[in-house]
């Protein structure tokens, strides 16, 4: 197991080093800026989708979906982050309680 951890850490370091050695003219392109802005959002959305809709037997629709929908509504209403998290957790808890 330690071998995998050390190899992964070395790979992450080499990837970071490769990113630092890219010429600055490549990094100043508008496409690179758009990708850098949207990539974290896409990865977070994919993580949320996997965590909310996956279960041991495949696709699952349960209280987490209601929590996600409540969070989306709170985000649309421009609620602060802590309120979004609280609303999502409270909604999922109430649905599970019922």
C-alpha positions as CSV (number, residue, x, y, z in Angstrom):
1,X,0.0,0.0,0.0
2,X,2.8,2.4,0.8
3,X,4.2,1.8,-2.6
4,X,1.0,3.0,-4.2
5,X,1.0,6.1,-2.0
6,X,4.6,7.0,-2.8
7,X,4.0,6.4,-6.6
8,X,0.9,8.6,-6.5
9,X,2.7,11.4,-4.6
10,X,5.6,11.2,-7.1
11,X,3.2,11.3,-10.0
12,X,1.4,14.3,-8.5
13,X,4.7,16.1,-8.0
14,X,5.8,15.4,-11.6
15,X,2.4,16.6,-12.9
16,X,2.8,19.8,-10.9
17,X,6.3,20.2,-12.2
18,X,5.1,19.7,-15.8
19,X,2.5,22.4,-15.3
20,X,5.1,24.8,-14.1
21,X,7.3,24.2,-17.1
22,X,4.5,25.1,-19.7
23,X,5.3,28.3,-21.5
24,X,3.4,31.3,-20.3
25,X,2.1,32.1,-23.8
26,X,0.1,28.9,-23.7
27,X,-1.4,29.8,-20.4
28,X,-2.5,33.2,-21.5
29,X,-4.9,31.9,-24.2
30,X,-8.6,32.5,-23.7
31,X,-9.4,28.8,-24.1
32,X,-7.1,27.8,-21.3
33,X,-8.7,30.5,-19.0
34,X,-12.2,29.2,-19.8
35,X,-11.2,25.6,-19.2
36,X,-9.5,26.5,-15.9
37,X,-12.6,28.4,-14.8
38,X,-15.1,25.6,-15.7
39,X,-13.1,22.4,-14.9
40,X,-13.5,22.6,-11.1
41,X,-17.2,23.3,-11.5
42,X,-17.6,20.3,-13.8
43,X,-15.6,18.0,-11.5
44,X,-17.7,19.1,-8.4
45,X,-20.9,18.5,-10.3
46,X,-19.8,15.1,-11.3
47,X,-18.8,14.3,-7.8
48,X,-22.2,15.4,-6.5
49,X,-24.0,13.4,-9.1
50,X,-22.0,10.2,-8.2
51,X,-22.6,10.8,-4.5
52,X,-26.3,11.6,-4.7
53,X,-27.5,9.1,-7.3
54,X,-25.3,6.0,-6.7
55,X,-25.8,3.2,-4.4
56,X,-24.6,-0.4,-3.9
57,X,-27.1,-1.7,-6.5
58,X,-26.8,1.1,-9.1
59,X,-29.0,4.1,-9.5
60,X,-30.7,5.3,-6.3
61,X,-33.3,7.9,-5.8
62,X,-33.8,8.7,-2.1
63,X,-33.7,11.5,0.4
64,X,-30.4,12.8,-0.9
65,X,-32.1,13.8,-4.2
66,X,-34.5,16.0,-2.2
67,X,-31.6,17.5,-0.3
68,X,-29.9,18.2,-3.6
69,X,-33.0,19.9,-5.0
70,X,-33.4,22.0,-1.9
71,X,-29.7,23.0,-2.2
72,X,-30.3,24.0,-5.8
73,X,-33.3,26.2,-4.8
74,X,-31.3,27.8,-2.0
75,X,-28.5,28.5,-4.5
76,X,-30.9,30.0,-7.0
77,X,-32.2,32.3,-4.2
78,X,-28.5,33.3,-3.6
79,X,-28.4,32.0,0.0
80,X,-25.0,31.9,1.8
81,X,-23.1,28.7,1.6
82,X,-23.8,27.6,5.2
83,X,-27.5,28.1,4.7
84,X,-27.4,26.0,1.5
85,X,-25.7,23.2,3.4
86,X,-28.1,23.4,6.3
87,X,-31.2,23.5,4.1
88,X,-29.9,20.4,2.1
89,X,-29.1,18.5,5.3
90,X,-32.4,19.4,7.0
91,X,-34.4,18.5,3.9
92,X,-32.7,15.1,3.6
93,X,-33.2,14.4,7.3
94,X,-36.9,15.3,7.3
95,X,-37.5,13.1,4.2
96,X,-35.6,10.2,5.9
97,X,-37.6,10.7,9.1
98,X,-40.9,10.5,7.2
